[in-house]
Amino acid sequence: GKLDEAERFFKAALHQAKEGFGLRDPHAASALKNLAEFYVLRKEFEKAEPLFLEAIEILEQSFGPDDIRITLCLH
C-alpha cells in the first residue's frame, strides 16, 4: 500500500544521500532521521532507534555535540 511505497521512497532517499554525499555526511543524517520518523509513525520503534542514533552520531561528528541539529533529532 501507500505506507510500503513511502518506506521505499525514504530508503531510496537514504541510499542516494549516502552514495552522493558520503556515509558520514549531514545529508545522510537528515535522510536517516526522516526514515526513523517514518518508523516512529508506524510504531516500529526498534527500527527507528538505530537510525536516530546513527544520525545523531553523524551530526555530532560534523557540527559538535551542542549543535541545534542534534536537539532536533532528539525531539
PQR file of N, CA, C, O and H, with PARSE charges and radii, in Angstrom:
ATOM      1  N   GLY A   1       0.808  -1.178   0.000 -0.4000 1.5000
ATOM      2  CA  GLY A   1       0.000   0.000   0.000 -0.0000 2.0000
ATOM      3  C   GLY A   1       0.859   1.252   0.000  0.5500 1.7000
ATOM      4  O   GLY A   1       2.044   1.234  -0.333 -0.5500 1.4000
ATOM      5  N   LYS A   2       0.221   2.318   0.380 -0.4000 1.5000
ATOM      6  CA  LYS A   2       0.877   3.634   0.381 -0.0000 2.0000
ATOM      7  C   LYS A   2       2.031   3.708   1.380  0.5500 1.7000
ATOM      8  O   LYS A   2       3.052   4.337   1.102 -0.5500 1.4000
ATOM      9  H   LYS A   2      -0.741   2.333   0.651  0.4000 1.0000
ATOM     10  N   LEU A   3       1.873   3.072   2.536 -0.4000 1.5000
ATOM     11  CA  LEU A   3       2.951   3.111   3.525 -0.0000 2.0000
ATOM     12  C   LEU A   3       4.176   2.342   3.044  0.5500 1.7000
ATOM     13  O   LEU A   3       5.307   2.767   3.278 -0.5500 1.4000
ATOM     14  H   LEU A   3       1.044   2.562   2.762  0.4000 1.0000
ATOM     15  N   ASP A   4       3.958   1.230   2.384 -0.4000 1.5000
ATOM     16  CA  ASP A   4       5.087   0.477   1.831 -0.0000 2.0000
ATOM     17  C   ASP A   4       5.804   1.289   0.765  0.5500 1.7000
ATOM     18  O   ASP A   4       7.032   1.268   0.674 -0.5500 1.4000
ATOM     19  H   ASP A   4       3.039   0.885   2.194  0.4000 1.0000
ATOM     20  N   GLU A   5       5.029   2.003  -0.040 -0.4000 1.5000
ATOM     21  CA  GLU A   5       5.619   2.862  -1.068 -0.0000 2.0000
ATOM     22  C   GLU A   5       6.413   3.999  -0.427  0.5500 1.7000
ATOM     23  O   GLU A   5       7.509   4.332  -0.880 -0.5500 1.4000
ATOM     24  H   GLU A   5       4.032   2.020   0.034  0.4000 1.0000
ATOM     25  N   ALA A   6       5.859   4.588   0.619 -0.4000 1.5000
ATOM     26  CA  ALA A   6       6.561   5.660   1.326 -0.0000 2.0000
ATOM     27  C   ALA A   6       7.871   5.144   1.913  0.5500 1.7000
ATOM     28  O   ALA A   6       8.898   5.818   1.838 -0.5500 1.4000
ATOM     29  H   ALA A   6       4.969   4.318   0.987  0.4000 1.0000
ATOM     30  N   GLU A   7       7.832   3.957   2.492 -0.4000 1.5000
ATOM     31  CA  GLU A   7       9.050   3.374   3.057 -0.0000 2.0000
ATOM     32  C   GLU A   7      10.112   3.193   1.975  0.5500 1.7000
ATOM     33  O   GLU A   7      11.288   3.477   2.203 -0.5500 1.4000
ATOM     34  H   GLU A   7       6.997   3.409   2.553  0.4000 1.0000
ATOM     35  N   ARG A   8       9.708   2.727   0.818 -0.4000 1.5000
ATOM     36  CA  ARG A   8      10.666   2.564  -0.291 -0.0000 2.0000
ATOM     37  C   ARG A   8      11.282   3.904  -0.681  0.5500 1.7000
ATOM     38  O   ARG A   8      12.479   3.981  -0.957 -0.5500 1.4000
ATOM     39  H   ARG A   8       8.753   2.495   0.632  0.4000 1.0000
ATOM     40  N   PHE A   9      10.468   4.958  -0.705 -0.4000 1.5000
ATOM     41  CA  PHE A   9      10.983   6.283  -1.053 -0.0000 2.0000
ATOM     42  C   PHE A   9      11.984   6.781  -0.011  0.5500 1.7000
ATOM     43  O   PHE A   9      13.035   7.316  -0.364 -0.5500 1.4000
ATOM     44  H   PHE A   9       9.496   4.895  -0.480  0.4000 1.0000
ATOM     45  N   PHE A  10      11.658   6.605   1.276 -0.4000 1.5000
ATOM     46  CA  PHE A  10      12.579   7.029   2.328 -0.0000 2.0000
ATOM     47  C   PHE A  10      13.898   6.253   2.258  0.5500 1.7000
ATOM     48  O   PHE A  10      14.972   6.828   2.429 -0.5500 1.4000
ATOM     49  H   PHE A  10      10.804   6.171   1.563  0.4000 1.0000
ATOM     50  N   LYS A  11      13.809   4.955   2.007 -0.4000 1.5000
ATOM     51  CA  LYS A  11      15.022   4.140   1.888 -0.0000 2.0000
ATOM     52  C   LYS A  11      15.832   4.538   0.660  0.5500 1.7000
ATOM     53  O   LYS A  11      17.061   4.570   0.712 -0.5500 1.4000
ATOM     54  H   LYS A  11      12.936   4.487   1.868  0.4000 1.0000
ATOM     55  N   ALA A  12      15.154   4.842  -0.441 -0.4000 1.5000
ATOM     56  CA  ALA A  12      15.848   5.276  -1.655 -0.0000 2.0000
ATOM     57  C   ALA A  12      16.544   6.611  -1.420  0.5500 1.7000
ATOM     58  O   ALA A  12      17.670   6.812  -1.876 -0.5500 1.4000
ATOM     59  H   ALA A  12      14.155   4.816  -0.483  0.4000 1.0000
ATOM     60  N   ALA A  13      15.887   7.519  -0.715 -0.4000 1.5000
ATOM     61  CA  ALA A  13      16.494   8.815  -0.406 -0.0000 2.0000
ATOM     62  C   ALA A  13      17.731   8.636   0.464  0.5500 1.7000
ATOM     63  O   ALA A  13      18.736   9.319   0.264 -0.5500 1.4000
ATOM     64  H   ALA A  13      14.972   7.355  -0.345  0.4000 1.0000
ATOM     65  N   LEU A  14      17.665   7.725   1.424 -0.4000 1.5000
ATOM     66  CA  LEU A  14      18.819   7.442   2.277 -0.0000 2.0000
ATOM     67  C   LEU A  14      19.966   6.882   1.447  0.5500 1.7000
ATOM     68  O   LEU A  14      21.112   7.307   1.597 -0.5500 1.4000
ATOM     69  H   LEU A  14      16.849   7.170   1.587  0.4000 1.0000
ATOM     70  N   HIS A  15      19.664   5.946   0.587 -0.4000 1.5000
ATOM     71  CA  HIS A  15      20.692   5.356  -0.275 -0.0000 2.0000
ATOM     72  C   HIS A  15      21.339   6.433  -1.152  0.5500 1.7000
ATOM     73  O   HIS A  15      22.562   6.474  -1.283 -0.5500 1.4000
ATOM     74  H   HIS A  15      18.734   5.600   0.465  0.4000 1.0000
ATOM     75  N   GLN A  16      20.530   7.294  -1.742 -0.4000 1.5000
ATOM     76  CA  GLN A  16      21.058   8.347  -2.608 -0.0000 2.0000
ATOM     77  C   GLN A  16      21.908   9.337  -1.825  0.5500 1.7000
ATOM     78  O   GLN A  16      22.940   9.790  -2.319 -0.5500 1.4000
ATOM     79  H   GLN A  16      19.537   7.261  -1.635  0.4000 1.0000
ATOM     80  N   ALA A  17      21.488   9.676  -0.619 -0.4000 1.5000
ATOM     81  CA  ALA A  17      22.263  10.605   0.206 -0.0000 2.0000
ATOM     82  C   ALA A  17      23.618  10.012   0.559  0.5500 1.7000
ATOM     83  O   ALA A  17      24.636  10.700   0.488 -0.5500 1.4000
ATOM     84  H   ALA A  17      20.649   9.308  -0.218  0.4000 1.0000
ATOM     85  N   LYS A  18      23.635   8.738   0.939 -0.4000 1.5000
ATOM     86  CA  LYS A  18      24.901   8.097   1.300 -0.0000 2.0000
ATOM     87  C   LYS A  18      25.808   7.939   0.085  0.5500 1.7000
ATOM     88  O   LYS A  18      27.020   8.131   0.180 -0.5500 1.4000
ATOM     89  H   LYS A  18      22.808   8.180   0.997  0.4000 1.0000
ATOM     90  N   GLU A  19      25.219   7.589  -1.052 -0.4000 1.5000
ATOM     91  CA  GLU A  19      26.010   7.429  -2.281 -0.0000 2.0000
ATOM     92  C   GLU A  19      26.514   8.770  -2.793  0.5500 1.7000
ATOM     93  O   GLU A  19      27.663   8.888  -3.220 -0.5500 1.4000
ATOM     94  H   GLU A  19      24.234   7.433  -1.129  0.4000 1.0000
ATOM     95  N   GLY A  20      25.658   9.773  -2.748 -0.4000 1.5000
ATOM     96  CA  GLY A  20      26.001  11.066  -3.322 -0.0000 2.0000
ATOM     97  C   GLY A  20      26.883  11.932  -2.446  0.5500 1.7000
ATOM     98  O   GLY A  20      27.764  12.630  -2.946 -0.5500 1.4000
ATOM     99  H   GLY A  20      24.725   9.677  -2.401  0.4000 1.0000
ATOM    100  N   PHE A  21      26.653  11.892  -1.141 -0.4000 1.5000
ATOM    101  CA  PHE A  21      27.364  12.783  -0.234 -0.0000 2.0000
ATOM    102  C   PHE A  21      28.355  12.067   0.670  0.5500 1.7000
ATOM    103  O   PHE A  21      29.268  12.695   1.206 -0.5500 1.4000
ATOM    104  H   PHE A  21      25.936  11.324  -0.735  0.4000 1.0000
ATOM    105  N   GLY A  22      28.190  10.777   0.844 -0.4000 1.5000
ATOM    106  CA  GLY A  22      29.063  10.016   1.730 -0.0000 2.0000
ATOM    107  C   GLY A  22      28.304   9.508   2.944  0.5500 1.7000
ATOM    108  O   GLY A  22      27.296  10.082   3.357 -0.5500 1.4000
ATOM    109  H   GLY A  22      27.449  10.266   0.409  0.4000 1.0000
ATOM    110  N   LEU A  23      28.806   8.430   3.497 -0.4000 1.5000
ATOM    111  CA  LEU A  23      28.130   7.764   4.614 -0.0000 2.0000
ATOM    112  C   LEU A  23      28.028   8.632   5.858  0.5500 1.7000
ATOM    113  O   LEU A  23      27.079   8.491   6.630 -0.5500 1.4000
ATOM    114  H   LEU A  23      29.624   7.964   3.161  0.4000 1.0000
ATOM    115  N   ARG A  24      28.987   9.527   6.067 -0.4000 1.5000
ATOM    116  CA  ARG A  24      29.053  10.316   7.297 -0.0000 2.0000
ATOM    117  C   ARG A  24      28.698  11.783   7.060  0.5500 1.7000
ATOM    118  O   ARG A  24      29.072  12.644   7.856 -0.5500 1.4000
ATOM    119  H   ARG A  24      29.757   9.642   5.440  0.4000 1.0000
ATOM    120  N   ASP A  25      27.989  12.071   5.990 -0.4000 1.5000
ATOM    121  CA  ASP A  25      27.625  13.441   5.638 -0.0000 2.0000
ATOM    122  C   ASP A  25      26.307  13.837   6.319  0.5500 1.7000
ATOM    123  O   ASP A  25      25.438  12.988   6.519 -0.5500 1.4000
ATOM    124  H   ASP A  25      27.685  11.371   5.344  0.4000 1.0000
ATOM    125  N   PRO A  26      26.156  15.112   6.673 -0.5600 1.5000
ATOM    126  CA  PRO A  26      24.901  15.562   7.279  0.2800 2.0000
ATOM    127  C   PRO A  26      23.659  15.292   6.420  0.5500 1.7000
ATOM    128  O   PRO A  26      22.565  15.120   6.959 -0.5500 1.4000
ATOM    129  N   HIS A  27      23.815  15.253   5.100 -0.4000 1.5000
ATOM    130  CA  HIS A  27      22.671  14.907   4.253 -0.0000 2.0000
ATOM    131  C   HIS A  27      22.202  13.473   4.547  0.5500 1.7000
ATOM    132  O   HIS A  27      21.004  13.191   4.553 -0.5500 1.4000
ATOM    133  H   HIS A  27      24.703  15.393   4.663  0.4000 1.0000
ATOM    134  N   ALA A  28      23.149  12.591   4.786 -0.4000 1.5000
ATOM    135  CA  ALA A  28      22.804  11.216   5.156 -0.0000 2.0000
ATOM    136  C   ALA A  28      22.104  11.204   6.513  0.5500 1.7000
ATOM    137  O   ALA A  28      21.161  10.441   6.721 -0.5500 1.4000
ATOM    138  H   ALA A  28      24.122  12.820   4.781  0.4000 1.0000
ATOM    139  N   ALA A  29      22.566  12.049   7.435 -0.4000 1.5000
ATOM    140  CA  ALA A  29      21.922  12.132   8.747 -0.0000 2.0000
ATOM    141  C   ALA A  29      20.470  12.586   8.610  0.5500 1.7000
ATOM    142  O   ALA A  29      19.585  12.071   9.292 -0.5500 1.4000
ATOM    143  H   ALA A  29      23.333  12.668   7.266  0.4000 1.0000
ATOM    144  N   SER A  30      20.235  13.536   7.740 -0.4000 1.5000
ATOM    145  CA  SER A  30      18.871  14.012   7.511 -0.0000 2.0000
ATOM    146  C   SER A  30      17.982  12.899   6.960  0.5500 1.7000
ATOM    147  O   SER A  30      16.842  12.733   7.395 -0.5500 1.4000
ATOM    148  H   SER A  30      20.954  13.955   7.185  0.4000 1.0000
ATOM    149  N   ALA A  31      18.505  12.148   6.013 -0.4000 1.5000
ATOM    150  CA  ALA A  31      17.743  11.038   5.435 -0.0000 2.0000
ATOM    151  C   ALA A  31      17.502   9.944   6.478  0.5500 1.7000
ATOM    152  O   ALA A  31      16.429   9.342   6.507 -0.5500 1.4000
ATOM    153  H   ALA A  31      19.431  12.282   5.660  0.4000 1.0000
ATOM    154  N   LEU A  32      18.490   9.687   7.329 -0.4000 1.5000
ATOM    155  CA  LEU A  32      18.322   8.720   8.418 -0.0000 2.0000
ATOM    156  C   LEU A  32      17.206   9.164   9.356  0.5500 1.7000
ATOM    157  O   LEU A  32      16.354   8.365   9.746 -0.5500 1.4000
ATOM    158  H   LEU A  32      19.362  10.177   7.306  0.4000 1.0000
ATOM    159  N   LYS A  33      17.220  10.445   9.715 -0.4000 1.5000
ATOM    160  CA  LYS A  33      16.202  10.988  10.612 -0.0000 2.0000
ATOM    161  C   LYS A  33      14.814  10.871   9.987  0.5500 1.7000
ATOM    162  O   LYS A  33      13.856  10.509  10.669 -0.5500 1.4000
ATOM    163  H   LYS A  33      17.912  11.093   9.399  0.4000 1.0000
ATOM    164  N   ASN A  34      14.703  11.172   8.710 -0.4000 1.5000
ATOM    165  CA  ASN A  34      13.402  11.082   8.041 -0.0000 2.0000
ATOM    166  C   ASN A  34      12.860   9.652   8.051  0.5500 1.7000
ATOM    167  O   ASN A  34      11.680   9.431   8.324 -0.5500 1.4000
ATOM    168  H   ASN A  34      15.481  11.466   8.155  0.4000 1.0000
ATOM    169  N   LEU A  35      13.723   8.691   7.752 -0.4000 1.5000
ATOM    170  CA  LEU A  35      13.294   7.294   7.773 -0.0000 2.0000
ATOM    171  C   LEU A  35      12.928   6.873   9.196  0.5500 1.7000
ATOM    172  O   LEU A  35      11.949   6.156   9.401 -0.5500 1.4000
ATOM    173  H   LEU A  35      14.681   8.871   7.530  0.4000 1.0000
ATOM    174  N   ALA A  36      13.709   7.315  10.169 -0.4000 1.5000
ATOM    175  CA  ALA A  36      13.415   6.992  11.568 -0.0000 2.0000
ATOM    176  C   ALA A  36      12.056   7.553  11.983  0.5500 1.7000
ATOM    177  O   ALA A  36      11.282   6.871  12.654 -0.5500 1.4000
ATOM    178  H   ALA A  36      14.505   7.897  10.002  0.4000 1.0000
ATOM    179  N   GLU A  37      11.766   8.789  11.588 -0.4000 1.5000
ATOM    180  CA  GLU A  37      10.477   9.387  11.942 -0.0000 2.0000
ATOM    181  C   GLU A  37       9.319   8.628  11.286  0.5500 1.7000
ATOM    182  O   GLU A  37       8.248   8.485  11.875 -0.5500 1.4000
ATOM    183  H   GLU A  37      12.395   9.343  11.042  0.4000 1.0000
ATOM    184  N   PHE A  38       9.544   8.149  10.076 -0.4000 1.5000
ATOM    185  CA  PHE A  38       8.533   7.323   9.415 -0.0000 2.0000
ATOM    186  C   PHE A  38       8.252   6.072  10.248  0.5500 1.7000
ATOM    187  O   PHE A  38       7.096   5.698  10.449 -0.5500 1.4000
ATOM    188  H   PHE A  38      10.414   8.265   9.597  0.4000 1.0000
ATOM    189  N   TYR A  39       9.318   5.428  10.730 -0.4000 1.5000
ATOM    190  CA  TYR A  39       9.133   4.227  11.546 -0.0000 2.0000
ATOM    191  C   TYR A  39       8.438   4.544  12.870  0.5500 1.7000
ATOM    192  O   TYR A  39       7.651   3.735  13.362 -0.5500 1.4000
ATOM    193  H   TYR A  39      10.257   5.731  10.567  0.4000 1.0000
ATOM    194  N   VAL A  40       8.716   5.698  13.444 -0.4000 1.5000
ATOM    195  CA  VAL A  40       8.022   6.091  14.673 -0.0000 2.0000
ATOM    196  C   VAL A  40       6.525   6.220  14.403  0.5500 1.7000
ATOM    197  O   VAL A  40       5.705   5.763  15.199 -0.5500 1.4000
ATOM    198  H   VAL A  40       9.355   6.355  13.045  0.4000 1.0000
ATOM    199  N   LEU A  41       6.172   6.841  13.284 -0.4000 1.5000
ATOM    200  CA  LEU A  41       4.754   6.971  12.938 -0.0000 2.0000
ATOM    201  C   LEU A  41       4.077   5.610  12.795  0.5500 1.7000
ATOM    202  O   LEU A  41       2.887   5.466  13.076 -0.5500 1.4000
ATOM    203  H   LEU A  41       6.838   7.212  12.637  0.4000 1.0000
ATOM    204  N   ARG A  42       4.844   4.621  12.360 -0.4000 1.5000
ATOM    205  CA  ARG A  42       4.313   3.255  12.213 -0.0000 2.0000
ATOM    206  C   ARG A  42       4.454   2.448  13.504  0.5500 1.7000
ATOM    207  O   ARG A  42       4.098   1.271  13.561 -0.5500 1.4000
ATOM    208  H   ARG A  42       5.810   4.739  12.132  0.4000 1.0000
ATOM    209  N   LYS A  43       4.977   3.103  14.532 -0.4000 1.5000
ATOM    210  CA  LYS A  43       5.208   2.468  15.837 -0.0000 2.0000
ATOM    211  C   LYS A  43       6.201   1.310  15.745  0.5500 1.7000
ATOM    212  O   LYS A  43       6.106   0.333  16.488 -0.5500 1.4000
ATOM    213  H   LYS A  43       5.265   4.060  14.486  0.4000 1.0000
ATOM    214  N   GLU A  44       7.146   1.435  14.825 -0.4000 1.5000
ATOM    215  CA  GLU A  44       8.214   0.445  14.665 -0.0000 2.0000
ATOM    216  C   GLU A  44       9.485   1.019  15.300  0.5500 1.7000
ATOM    217  O   GLU A  44      10.470   1.321  14.626 -0.5500 1.4000
ATOM    218  H   GLU A  44       7.223   2.229  14.221  0.4000 1.0000
ATOM    219  N   PHE A  45       9.417   1.154  16.614 -0.4000 1.5000
ATOM    220  CA  PHE A  45      10.472   1.829  17.357 -0.0000 2.0000
ATOM    221  C   PHE A  45      11.809   1.102  17.282  0.5500 1.7000
ATOM    222  O   PHE A  45      12.864   1.736  17.308 -0.5500 1.4000
ATOM    223  H   PHE A  45       8.617   0.909  17.162  0.4000 1.0000
ATOM    224  N   GLU A  46      11.772  -0.229  17.189 -0.4000 1.5000
ATOM    225  CA  GLU A  46      13.016  -0.996  17.113 -0.0000 2.0000
ATOM    226  C   GLU A  46      13.765  -0.704  15.816  0.5500 1.7000
ATOM    227  O   GLU A  46      14.986  -0.855  15.764 -0.5500 1.4000
ATOM    228  H   GLU A  46      10.916  -0.745  17.167  0.4000 1.0000
ATOM    229  N   LYS A  47      13.062  -0.294  14.780 -0.4000 1.5000
ATOM    230  CA  LYS A  47      13.713   0.105  13.533 -0.0000 2.0000
ATOM    231  C   LYS A  47      14.160   1.563  13.593  0.5500 1.7000
ATOM    232  O   LYS A  47      15.183   1.924  13.011 -0.5500 1.4000
ATOM    233  H   LYS A  47      12.070  -0.171  14.822  0.4000 1.0000
ATOM    234  N   ALA A  48      13.404   2.393  14.290 -0.4000 1.5000
ATOM    235  CA  ALA A  48      13.689   3.826  14.348 -0.0000 2.0000
ATOM    236  C   ALA A  48      14.920   4.150  15.190  0.5500 1.7000
ATOM    237  O   ALA A  48      15.737   4.984  14.800 -0.5500 1.4000
ATOM    238  H   ALA A  48      12.573   2.099  14.763  0.4000 1.0000
ATOM    239  N   GLU A  49      15.054   3.503  16.327 -0.4000 1.5000
ATOM    240  CA  GLU A  49      16.109   3.871  17.275 -0.0000 2.0000
ATOM    241  C   GLU A  49      17.516   3.843  16.679  0.5500 1.7000
ATOM    242  O   GLU A  49      18.236   4.831  16.821 -0.5500 1.4000
ATOM    243  H   GLU A  49      14.390   2.825  16.643  0.4000 1.0000
ATOM    244  N   PRO A  50      17.944   2.768  16.021 -0.5600 1.5000
ATOM    245  CA  PRO A  50      19.315   2.780  15.495  0.2800 2.0000
ATOM    246  C   PRO A  50      19.529   3.845  14.416  0.5500 1.7000
ATOM    247  O   PRO A  50      20.642   4.343  14.246 -0.5500 1.4000
ATOM    248  N   LEU A  51      18.475   4.189  13.696 -0.4000 1.5000
ATOM    249  CA  LEU A  51      18.600   5.236  12.681 -0.0000 2.0000
ATOM    250  C   LEU A  51      18.794   6.596  13.334  0.5500 1.7000
ATOM    251  O   LEU A  51      19.639   7.381  12.904 -0.5500 1.4000
ATOM    252  H   LEU A  51      17.571   3.784  13.834  0.4000 1.0000
ATOM    253  N   PHE A  52      18.005   6.879  14.382 -0.4000 1.5000
ATOM    254  CA  PHE A  52      18.193   8.126  15.124 -0.0000 2.0000
ATOM    255  C   PHE A  52      19.602   8.203  15.701  0.5500 1.7000
ATOM    256  O   PHE A  52      20.255   9.243  15.613 -0.5500 1.4000
ATOM    257  H   PHE A  52      17.319   6.241  14.732  0.4000 1.0000
ATOM    258  N   LEU A  53      20.073   7.107  16.291 -0.4000 1.5000
ATOM    259  CA  LEU A  53      21.401   7.101  16.906 -0.0000 2.0000
ATOM    260  C   LEU A  53      22.498   7.339  15.873  0.5500 1.7000
ATOM    261  O   LEU A  53      23.457   8.063  16.143 -0.5500 1.4000
ATOM    262  H   LEU A  53      19.542   6.262  16.363  0.4000 1.0000
ATOM    263  N   GLU A  54      22.365   6.740  14.704 -0.4000 1.5000
ATOM    264  CA  GLU A  54      23.354   6.956  13.643 -0.0000 2.0000
ATOM    265  C   GLU A  54      23.322   8.406  13.169  0.5500 1.7000
ATOM    266  O   GLU A  54      24.370   9.009  12.937 -0.5500 1.4000
ATOM    267  H   GLU A  54      21.587   6.152  14.485  0.4000 1.0000
ATOM    268  N   ALA A  55      22.128   8.962  13.026 -0.4000 1.5000
ATOM    269  CA  ALA A  55      22.002  10.359  12.602 -0.0000 2.0000
ATOM    270  C   ALA A  55      22.654  11.288  13.619  0.5500 1.7000
ATOM    271  O   ALA A  55      23.374  12.214  13.245 -0.5500 1.4000
ATOM    272  H   ALA A  55      21.276   8.472  13.214  0.4000 1.0000
ATOM    273  N   ILE A  56      22.407  11.047  14.895 -0.4000 1.5000
ATOM    274  CA  ILE A  56      22.991  11.879  15.948 -0.0000 2.0000
ATOM    275  C   ILE A  56      24.507  11.780  15.925  0.5500 1.7000
ATOM    276  O   ILE A  56      25.194  12.793  16.059 -0.5500 1.4000
ATOM    277  H   ILE A  56      21.822  10.295  15.200  0.4000 1.0000
ATOM    278  N   GLU A  57      25.031  10.590  15.760 -0.4000 1.5000
ATOM    279  CA  GLU A  57      26.482  10.401  15.707 -0.0000 2.0000
ATOM    280  C   GLU A  57      27.098  11.196  14.553  0.5500 1.7000
ATOM    281  O   GLU A  57      28.125  11.852  14.724 -0.5500 1.4000
ATOM    282  H   GLU A  57      24.472   9.768  15.651  0.4000 1.0000
ATOM    283  N   ILE A  58      26.473  11.135  13.393 -0.4000 1.5000
ATOM    284  CA  ILE A  58      26.976  11.878  12.230 -0.0000 2.0000
ATOM    285  C   ILE A  58      26.945  13.377  12.508  0.5500 1.7000
ATOM    286  O   ILE A  58      27.912  14.084  12.225 -0.5500 1.4000
ATOM    287  H   ILE A  58      25.638  10.602  13.254  0.4000 1.0000
ATOM    288  N   LEU A  59      25.835  13.862  13.060 -0.4000 1.5000
ATOM    289  CA  LEU A  59      25.711  15.292  13.336 -0.0000 2.0000
ATOM    290  C   LEU A  59      26.715  15.750  14.386  0.5500 1.7000
ATOM    291  O   LEU A  59      27.294  16.829  14.260 -0.5500 1.4000
ATOM    292  H   LEU A  59      25.049  13.288  13.290  0.4000 1.0000
ATOM    293  N   GLU A  60      26.926  14.943  15.419 -0.4000 1.5000
ATOM    294  CA  GLU A  60      27.921  15.295  16.441 -0.0000 2.0000
ATOM    295  C   GLU A  60      29.314  15.375  15.839  0.5500 1.7000
ATOM    296  O   GLU A  60      30.078  16.281  16.172 -0.5500 1.4000
ATOM    297  H   GLU A  60      26.455  14.066  15.522  0.4000 1.0000
ATOM    298  N   GLN A  61      29.653  14.450  14.964 -0.4000 1.5000
ATOM    299  CA  GLN A  61      30.967  14.467  14.325 -0.0000 2.0000
ATOM    300  C   GLN A  61      31.108  15.653  13.384  0.5500 1.7000
ATOM    301  O   GLN A  61      32.195  16.212  13.245 -0.5500 1.4000
ATOM    302  H   GLN A  61      29.032  13.714  14.693  0.4000 1.0000
ATOM    303  N   SER A  62      30.025  16.034  12.745 -0.4000 1.5000
ATOM    304  CA  SER A  62      30.070  17.114  11.763 -0.0000 2.0000
ATOM    305  C   SER A  62      30.037  18.497  12.397  0.5500 1.7000
ATOM    306  O   SER A  62      30.730  19.405  11.938 -0.5500 1.4000
ATOM    307  H   SER A  62      29.142  15.579  12.858  0.4000 1.0000
ATOM    308  N   PHE A  63      29.233  18.668  13.454 -0.4000 1.5000
ATOM    309  CA  PHE A  63      28.983  20.008  13.976 -0.0000 2.0000
ATOM    310  C   PHE A  63      29.296  20.186  15.459  0.5500 1.7000
ATOM    311  O   PHE A  63      29.234  21.306  15.968 -0.5500 1.4000
ATOM    312  H   PHE A  63      28.670  17.931  13.826  0.4000 1.0000
ATOM    313  N   GLY A  64      29.628  19.111  16.155 -0.4000 1.5000
ATOM    314  CA  GLY A  64      29.873  19.188  17.588 -0.0000 2.0000
ATOM    315  C   GLY A  64      28.632  18.788  18.375  0.5500 1.7000
ATOM    316  O   GLY A  64      27.516  18.848  17.861 -0.5500 1.4000
ATOM    317  H   GLY A  64      29.678  18.201  15.742  0.4000 1.0000
ATOM    318  N   PRO A  65      28.834  18.380  19.630 -0.5600 1.5000
ATOM    319  CA  PRO A  65      27.738  17.814  20.422  0.2800 2.0000
ATOM    320  C   PRO A  65      26.666  18.814  20.851  0.5500 1.7000
ATOM    321  O   PRO A  65      25.585  18.402  21.272 -0.5500 1.4000
ATOM    322  N   ASP A  66      26.935  20.111  20.755 -0.4000 1.5000
ATOM    323  CA  ASP A  66      25.977  21.108  21.225 -0.0000 2.0000
ATOM    324  C   ASP A  66      25.182  21.757  20.097  0.5500 1.7000
ATOM    325  O   ASP A  66      24.449  22.717  20.334 -0.5500 1.4000
ATOM    326  H   ASP A  66      27.813  20.446  20.413  0.4000 1.0000
ATOM    327  N   ASP A  67      25.315  21.255  18.894 -0.4000 1.5000
ATOM    328  CA  ASP A  67      24.646  21.862  17.749 -0.0000 2.0000
ATOM    329  C   ASP A  67      23.131  21.653  17.820  0.5500 1.7000
ATOM    330  O   ASP A  67      22.663  20.604  18.266 -0.5500 1.4000
ATOM    331  H   ASP A  67      25.911  20.475  18.702  0.4000 1.0000
ATOM    332  N   ILE A  68      22.374  22.651  17.380 -0.4000 1.5000
ATOM    333  CA  ILE A  68      20.913  22.606  17.430 -0.0000 2.0000
ATOM    334  C   ILE A  68      20.345  21.454  16.611  0.5500 1.7000
ATOM    335  O   ILE A  68      19.285  20.928  16.949 -0.5500 1.4000
ATOM    336  H   ILE A  68      22.753  23.502  17.018  0.4000 1.0000
ATOM    337  N   ARG A  69      21.016  21.057  15.557 -0.4000 1.5000
ATOM    338  CA  ARG A  69      20.512  19.965  14.715 -0.0000 2.0000
ATOM    339  C   ARG A  69      20.409  18.653  15.492  0.5500 1.7000
ATOM    340  O   ARG A  69      19.560  17.813  15.195 -0.5500 1.4000
ATOM    341  H   ARG A  69      21.878  21.485  15.282  0.4000 1.0000
ATOM    342  N   ILE A  70      21.271  18.486  16.481 -0.4000 1.5000
ATOM    343  CA  ILE A  70      21.205  17.279  17.313 -0.0000 2.0000
ATOM    344  C   ILE A  70      19.946  17.318  18.179  0.5500 1.7000
ATOM    345  O   ILE A  70      19.264  16.307  18.342 -0.5500 1.4000
ATOM    346  H   ILE A  70      21.961  19.169  16.723  0.4000 1.0000
ATOM    347  N   THR A  71      19.649  18.477  18.724 -0.4000 1.5000
ATOM    348  CA  THR A  71      18.432  18.635  19.521 -0.0000 2.0000
ATOM    349  C   THR A  71      17.198  18.308  18.692  0.5500 1.7000
ATOM    350  O   THR A  71      16.270  17.666  19.183 -0.5500 1.4000
ATOM    351  H   THR A  71      20.203  19.299  18.592  0.4000 1.0000
ATOM    352  N   LEU A  72      17.187  18.743  17.447 -0.4000 1.5000
ATOM    353  CA  LEU A  72      16.046  18.467  16.576 -0.0000 2.0000
ATOM    354  C   LEU A  72      15.890  16.972  16.324  0.5500 1.7000
ATOM    355  O   LEU A  72      14.777  16.484  16.130 -0.5500 1.4000
ATOM    356  H   LEU A  72      17.941  19.264  17.048  0.4000 1.0000
ATOM    357  N   CYS A  73      16.986  16.260  16.326 -0.4000 1.5000
ATOM    358  CA  CYS A  73      16.954  14.810  16.117 -0.0000 2.0000
ATOM    359  C   CYS A  73      16.412  14.093  17.352  0.5500 1.7000
ATOM    360  O   CYS A  73      15.933  12.963  17.260 -0.5500 1.4000
ATOM    361  H   CYS A  73      17.890  16.656  16.483  0.4000 1.0000
ATOM    362  N   LEU A  74      16.489  14.744  18.487 -0.4000 1.5000
ATOM    363  CA  LEU A  74      16.083  14.124  19.751 -0.0000 2.0000
ATOM    364  C   LEU A  74      14.640  14.413  20.139  0.5500 1.7000
ATOM    365  O   LEU A  74      14.149  13.851  21.118 -0.5500 1.4000
ATOM    366  H   LEU A  74      16.878  15.662  18.562  0.4000 1.0000
ATOM    367  N   HIS A  75      13.957  15.263  19.409 -0.4000 1.5000
ATOM    368  CA  HIS A  75      12.610  15.696  19.825 -0.0000 2.0000
ATOM    369  C   HIS A  75      11.622  14.564  19.953  0.5500 1.7000
ATOM    370  O   HIS A  75      10.461  14.792  20.294 -0.5500 1.4000
ATOM    371  H   HIS A  75      14.356  15.719  18.613  0.4000 1.0000
TER
END
